[in-house]
Structures are given as C-alpha cells and as structure tokens.
Amino acid sequence: MDTGEVFTYDTLDIPQSELTAAAKALSRMVKKGTIKRYKNGLYYKPKSTVFGEIKPREDILLEKYLFEDNKQIAYVTGIRLYNQLGLTSQVSNVIKVASKDKQIKTTIGNTKVKPSKSYVEVTKNNVPLLQILDVMKDFNSIPDFDKKQGISFLKDKIDALSINDKNKMVSFAKKYPPKVRALLGALLENLSMVELSNSLKDSINYLSSYEFGIGKDLLPTIKNWNIA
C-alpha cells in the first residue's frame, strides 16, 4: 500500500476466522508506528515530510463511509455537492451523506459528516441520477443560487442522459416528494420528451401548487405542472 492510503478490514479481505488475529497484528503495527489508526477499524500508512506527517485527504477518508463490502451504499449531497457542481460558491464544514438504510454520522478532521435521506437504494451507477434529483429537491434552499443557471444546468444534465438513464430517473423521481416530480415533468416536457413527462402526470396532485420561484421565461412548461 502507498503511504497515505486508508484501509479497513474489508480492504484486506481477511476471513472471519482470522479477524481476531488480524486485529492483534494491526495493533502491534500501530505501536511500532508502521501504520496509524485514524479511528476504530480505519487505518493508514503515515507519510512524513520535512513539514511533518501528512494525514490522508478528506475525500479518501470520506470514501470509506460511502462503501460497504466494496459496494456503494451512500453518496455526498447537500451544499458540498452543489458547490462541486458549480451551483453555489458557498463552502460548508458539514458534509451531508445520503443512504437508504444507514445513518452515517462521523467527524473527519474539522468536518462533520451528517446523515441525509436517500429515497431509493444507492448504487454506484445511480448516484449521478440521485444527485440531479437532489438539486431539484433542494432547488429553493441552495444558498447563493442563480435559478436561471440552475434550470440550464438541469436541462443540460437530463438531455445528456441515455434513454435508459432517463427512464431510471423518472422511476426514481416517483419516490421523491411531489414537487420534484412536477419540476422533472416540466423539464422533460420542455425538452420534448413528452412520453416520459406524461408518465409523471398521474403522480401529481393538480389541486396542489409547487413553489420554485421561476417564471415562464425560464421554463415555459411550468403552466402544465402547477409550478410558480
């Protein structure tokens, strides 16, 4: 392993019958300074420079909480995601991590990791789709957010998806709050994807209205989805 690389028992692929012996061996290595224990069950090989020891990067440490048994079970959402997507200039010292079945809560350096809700089971392939839907869900609460830029961003992202991924997104959207289905429907209709948008109409309550603070100049199809 390279210096600075983070590993767990899963990384080492140790049989269940050998875990006790492995734990003792790792403890001996920690005492010798060969490896460092970041947290219980989380280790790394230290990297020393003339300025002192360099700890593993935040993104490397965070990744260990997003995977379980080499399968992705969670993803980054919230302000950290929207900053990475260029939708806000604000940076938060809190990272929200969404998972279907786990409440992921920890501290990495000075950064707090807090749990968020995933409406569907998380897989490596569907994370980009869920993150786009999260932008729609949080459309009104993203700080320092240009809504015109946001609509353009969503249209470009959706338009670039494969037919298969567009169908998946519509399926996932049906698990999200109604306002997400309304905005996605309006976006799909505006992109002339009428068949896909129609598949969302039955899930919308037309006695309800959905506030996004956008006008017909930004998205002409909002009139068909009770969006204001």
N, C-alpha and C positions, 0 to 999 in steps of 0.2 A: 504494500500500500504506500502511496505517496504521503509525504508529510502534509498535515492539514486535512487529510481525508477523514471523514467521520464514518464510523461503523457501529453496528449493533450486533446482537447475537444472530439476527436474521441474515445480516450481511455475510457472516462467517459460515452460515449453513451448517450449524452444529446439530447433530442428532439430539433428540430429547434426553436420551440416556446419558449423554456426555455433558449436559449443561452445568451440572454441579462442579465437575472437574474444570470445565472451561472458565466458570466464574472465579474459581480459585487461581487459575493460571493468569487471568486478566488482572486480578488483584495484585498478584506478585509483580506483574509488569508495570502496574501503576506505581507501586512502591519503589521500583527501580528507576522510574522516570522514563521508561521506554515508550509508554503511552500515557495519556491523560484521560481522566474520567470527567466528561463535561457535566453529565447528570447520570442518575442511576440507569444503567443499561445503554448509555451513549458514550462512546469513546472516540479518541482521535490521536493521531501521531503528531506530537508537537513540532513546530517549525521555529527554529531560532534564527534571529538576525542580529546585526550589531545594535539594533534598537530594542532587542528583547524578543520574547516569544510572541509569535503571531497566532492568534486563535482562529478557528475555522470561520469562514464567512457566514453571515446571517442566512443567506439563501441556501447554503449547503446544510446548515443545521435545521432550517425550516423544512426542507425536503423530507427529512426523516419522519416528520409527523404527517406528511401527506401520503405516505405509502405504508402498506402493511402486507407482509408476505409477498413483497415485490409487486403488489397491485395498488394502483392509486385509489385512495378512499376519501380524499379531501382535496380542496383547491382554495387558492387565495381569492378573496373577493373584497368588497368594500373600498375604502379610499386608496389603499395600497394598489389595488388592481386598476382603479380608474386613473391613478397617476401614471402607472406603467402604460396605459392605453392612450395617454396624452389628453385625457378629458378633464383633468384638473391639475393645477400647479401645486396644490397643497400636498404636504407630506405628513403622514401620521406616524406616531410612535406606537400605534396599535395596529396589528395585522389581524384581519378577520379571516378565519378559515372555516369553510363550509363543508359539512359532511352529512350524510343521510342518517347515520346511526351512531356517530361518535361525537362527544363534546370535547373538542380539542382546546385545551387551555394550558398555557405554559408561559415562561419568560425566556427570551433569548437575548442575552446581553441587557441592553436598556429597552428592548422592545417587548411589549406584551402581546401575546397571541390569545385572541378571544374566539369563542365558538360562534358560528353562524349556521343558519339552516340551509341545507340543500333539499330541494323539493323532489329530487329523483336520486337514484343510486349513482354515485360518482364512478366514472371510469376514465382512463387516460384519454380515450377518443372523444368523450362527450364534454370534457371540461371547457373547450373553447365555446361550445354552444351554450352551456350554462352561464358562462361569464357574459355573453352577449345578452342573454335574458336578464341577468342581474343588473346590467346597465338600464334596461327598461324598467325593472322593478324599482330601482333607486333613482330614476330619472329626475325626480323633484328634489332629491336630497343630496345630490353630488355637489360639494362645495366648489365655488368659483367655476361654474359650469356654463358654457355657451350652448344654449339649446339648439341653435341653428347648426352648430358644429356637431352636436350630438345626433341630430336627425341624419345628417350627411354620413356620419360615422356608421350608424346603424344600417342605413341603406346600402352603403358600400360593403359592409361585412356580410349582410344577408345575400346580396346579389352575387358575391364571390363564392358562396357555398355550393357544393354539389347538390343535385336533386335529392340524393339520399339524405344528406345532412339537413336540407331544408325541411324534409318530411319529419326527420327526427326532432328538429327544433319545434315544429308545430305540435308534435306529440308531447314534448317536454312542457311546452307552454300551457298545456291543459292542466298541468299540476300546479302552476303558478297562480297568483291572485288574478282576478278578472281584468284588472287594469293592464296587466302585461299582455293578456290575450287580445285586448282591444287595440293596444298600440302595435303589436305584431301584425294583427289583421290589417290595420290601416297601412302599415309599411308594405306588406305583401301586395295589397291591392294597388298601391301606388307604383309598385314595381311590375305591375301587370301579371302577377301570379294569382289570378282570380280563383282558381280551383283550390289552392292552398288557403287563401284567405277565407273562402266560403266554409271551409271545414272548421273554422273557429267561430263562425257566427252563431251556431246553436249553443255555444257555451257562454255567450254574452247575454246578460240581462238588459234588455233595451229600456227598462224603467230606471236603470242606473246611469249615471254620467261619470266620466273619468277625467280628472283634472291633471293636465300636463303642462299647462301654460304655453301652449303652442297654437298658432293660428293656421288658417287655410293656406296662407302664403308659404308656410314651411312644409305642410303636409296636406294637400287638398282633400285627401280621402277621409280626414277625421270626421267629416259630417256624417259618414255612414257608420261611425263607431261610437257615437256619443262622447267624443273627446273634445275637450276645450283647452 
